Amino acid sequence: MRDLYANYIRSFKGLPKEIWLLSLVTFINRAGTMVIPFLSKYLNEDLEFAKDEVAWILVCFGIGSMIGSYLGGRLTDKVGYYKVMVVSMLIAGTLFIGLQFVAGFWGLCISILILMSIADMFRPAMFVSVKAYCPEKDRSRAISLVRLAINLGFGMGPFFAGWLIVNSGYITLFWIDGITAIASILLFMVLIKPKDINAYQTEKPDLIQAGNPSITNVFQDRLYWIFLGITFCMGMIFMQMFFTVPLFHEQSYGLDAFYTGILFFMNGAIIVAIEMPVVYWLEKKKVPYSKLFLYSSALMLMSFAVLLIDPSNIFSTVLVLNMFLITIAEIIAFPFTNTFAMRRAKNGNEGRYMGLYTMTFSAAHILCPLISLNLIEKTNFHTNWWVVSGIGSLAVVLSLFLVKGIREEQLQYENNKDNSPDILQPTVAEV
């Protein structure tokens, strides 16, 4: 037990203070994010929209997220990550508070589109900020710490949100979302000052870049686009946790928002308990990122395949297993998808690379509710789980292509350059 505790503490050591402060600010922001996990339930139950109407509102959510991710990436390259983070959160916090006063279908579509176009400019800027505040060798652990803060906050947020919904309804959540967004970014401005993005740049920048150094444009980076396909599939699967699983809990098992909140809390608790040690262990094992994506895709496939078990036979075991498997999958992959995207980026194009990366999840925001909620409305949950399992299978296939492509890229570079091939295939040990 003492050795386990020592290893857990060791996995946190050596990270810059700015990363700790960024994680604190992120935790406050995410702990206050209470509307999004229950947005589909709010629209369906409180505002009494049909599932197909809910789907289209959530499509606007995803379109706004995609616009915000693109703009955030472009603006980050032009004006810097710090300004983008501050402006987007200040405006988004105000809009979150105002969203509670919109009840019409078209009003919600337009309002959510505008809100997410501004709020999600924050994401690519935040990822780029990690490069400014953290040296290359610690970047995966830094992202893991930020993710830990996100998931700890996200685990607590839905837990208390479920209690608030049962006791006082949904409206309180909008106030909490807006106030915590504004408070967190004001705290960020007080605690963390802007820093040059190249503060930790080495003398030989090509030696820390992933991918062929001759590729200078993201649209020429074939393997990066395969990687984006994998992250899109992962996003399509992961978004089920927000858009369809809470409805499945209620309509197939009769569980209210409080019990759904408990399952989300389990997700956050597991991540807090093991993600940093797992990342630290994978660093020492030097596991290639592409293989981590393969393992994670397989686990995501399994996490929704278990829901194909008839719920009339097993009450809650499949729900716990679903949450457990998808949690382990995100622990294995998500810290390294961020780092892989950043390492493939060429200097000056970090925002564009991270913008496209975050846009894959935004695209999942669009298609997940549009496909899944309409599919559930016209058929049933069982059919949707088959489709999600198929998306998981596609992620596995794309991951195999990425593993093969990275290996070929290494061999080609070995033949043409007298340098280590490790610069092409980032492994956990390098970050």
Buried (B, 14 or more C-beta within 10 A) or exposed (E): EEEEEEEBEEBBEEBBEBBBBBBBBBBBBBBBBBBBBBBBBBBBBBBEBEBBBBBBBBBBBBBBBBBBBBBBBBBBBEEBBBBBBBBBBBBBBBBBBEBBEBEEBEEBBBBBBBBBBBBBBBBBBBBBBBBBBBBBBBBBBBBBBBBBBBBBBBBBBBBBBBEBBEEEEBEBBBBBBBBBBBBBBBBBBEBBEBBEBEEBBEEEEEEBBBBBBEBEEBEEBEBBEBBBBBBBBBBBBBBBBBBBBBBBBBEBBEBEBBBBBBBBBBBBBBBBEBBBBBBBBBBEEEBBBBBBBBBBBBBBBBBBBBBBBEBEEEEEEBBEBBBBBBBBBBBBBBBBBBBBBBBBBBEEBBBBBBBBBBBBBBBBBBBBBBBBBBBBEEEEBBEBBBBBBEBBBBBBBBBBBBBEBBBEBBEEBEEEBEBEBBBBBBBBBBB
